Amino acid sequence: MTALQQAADTASAAAFARAQQVIPGGVNSPVRAFRSVGGTPRFIARAQGPYLYDLDGHELVDLICSWGPMLLGHAHPEVIGAVTAAAQHGTSYGAPTTAEVDLAAAIVERTPVEMVRLVNSGTEATMSVLRLARGITGRDKIVKFAGCYHGHVDALLASAGSGVATLAIPGTPGVTEATTADTIVVEYNDRAAVREAFATYGDQIACLISEAACGNMGVVPPGEEDGVGFNRFLADLCHEHGALFISDEVMTGFRVTASGQFGIDGVEPDLMTFGKVMGGGFPAAAFGGRAELMHSLAPVGGVYQAGTLSGNPVATAAGLTTLRLATPEVYAHVDRAAALLQREVAAALSAAGVPHVIQAAGNLFSVFFVGEDVDAVADYATASTQVTTRYAAFFHSMLDSGVYLPPSAYEGWFLSSAHDDAALDRVVSALPAAAAAAAG
Ligand code: PLP
């Protein structure tokens, strides 16, 4: 019996079959469906610390951490306590609370923004921040990078038509050409292409939005040239042309350092977006910036933005408690665990003769199964040269050994302060077989 036939007999497979009757593709976010690695997605029954438990009772070391939020691991007792206490006081008021102010203040304390507006998802944050930037500047065009994901905002679901500055074509059916007509897409880390975009459209560009360090094409950090980091370069170029520089820290914020990528390169954007860790596993996100810019938002200014559940008391309790518990020790632990896994993955793949590149932004890292000729991945064009069949073989071998990796070669690996020696040892001991499978 093949592994796939065996999988068909599992409780996860039965749940997946039922799910596909009522949910498109059986999932509520496409990558969960295992389409790019094949096989049946595991349905999760519960999670604790560094482990997920699927419907069939398998214990899996979780290296996704809900795609970032679970910095403290799953079901942290203090987070659960805060959430339970908040829920007992009612779950939504549609009126202000002091806890929302505390969460906003906690974000302001850790980052360069002076004010934030709370929303429910990273997508909402980037959608709203674009409207704000356009409202402030009175300009229409926006610049984004190929391979940077900012949620499923129509104007940001666009891909480049060629290697240099181009007007974007829609990246998915349902997004109209008119919606992306004002989106300019360039390759990440390509300074000449960004300069060209601004030289051509400079006085029409409202803003440039970039992941603070890319985590959605695999991890591609901002590159350095002549001692100037890419984010510094972007901020300066935006300001020369009267445009706003927006740093999307939804993935990196409060994860790669106590503030995010800002804690690594210190570049102050005009506007920022946050999500994931700041919601502690609940739907909460934010966008923020200098007070003078944020005052353009309703009810102070004219740019409208709102939300029935924004600043939800249960989500706020989870986020605030997570940020309070995210001590320097937490980051030191996650940094050490990430460094250890990068070393061990590199050693296992090298021993099996599998060409690869491992890249990190702080403690967020990913493994690219690129050809031998590639020694660094600076952009999406290079990331796309990955031999994804190698990753699929690697992924399934790890899963068989009880390690849950992202089911896509284009995602970062996430760790938490709950990943202790036992969990890390399980990952490390699974690596030689997975590397051999990738070599396959
Ligand atoms: N921005 C970045 C950098 C992200 O990684 C994501 C999600 O992965 C988003 C925005 C969208 O966030 P959400 O999925 O909460 O809408």
Residues whose N, C-alpha, C, O or C-beta is under 5 A from the ligand:
A	BS01	PLP	S121 G122 T123 Y149 H150 G151 E211 D248 V250 M251 G275
